[in-house]
Amino acid sequence: MSFAIIRNVKYKMPNLQSISRHNERQNKNYGNKDIDIEKSDLNYHLRKPIENSYEKEFYRLREENNLKGNLRLTGKKQSNVACEFLITSDNEFFKSIGEDQTKRYFQDAYEFACKKCGEDNIISATVHMDETTPHMHLTYIPVVEGVRKGEKVNKINASEFWKGFNSY
């Protein structure tokens, strides 16, 4: 029996460059031997970042969506500024459902994430078909609603974002 797998990781600003380079296949070499560069043209986006790096895309979305938050972007105790879902299943599952249903699986997963995270807060959603098992990296800004000086604001806050998530 197969299961849907969703892993979430929180990232600080310095991490965004390396995950951007990995997810967007901007490196020339990879330590992960499961990556077959010959098949990288099979990878596709469900949401492609406008900027050429996740860090720049973070700043663009922060500005465009007027996101607030007391973020510490440098120093020892930096804030988590982004999170990433890794969405997959086992390889046999994908073999059994075929190419069209695999695309539908990731489209459905993307739509689920849009409802939870807000599509405007998604930095990138990239499906990797060039590794042993197909999977999607969905990188997003964890945004929660708050109130500041009596006004509703959207703020970046990873720890608050995940409170109550176990209700799924």
Number of C-alpha atoms within 10 A of each C-alpha: 5 10 9 11 12 15 10 13 11 18 20 16 17 13 15 21 13 15 18 20 15 15 20 24 17 11 11 8 11 12 6 8 9 11 18 13 14 8 12 15 11 11 18 16 15 16 16 14 21 13 13 12 19 26 20 16 18 22 13 16 18 19 11 10 13 11 18 18 16 9 13 14 14 11 7 7 9 14 21 21 25 26 20 23 19 18 20 23 16 16 13 11 16 19 13 10 12 10 11 8 13 18 17 11 17 20 16 12 17 22 14 13 17 16 9 13 18 15 17 13 20 25 27 25 26 22 25 23 18 18 16 13 17 20 25 26 24 25 28 26 28 25 23 19 14 14 10 10 6 7 7 10 17 18 24 25 21 19 12 14 17 11 9 8 9 6 5 4
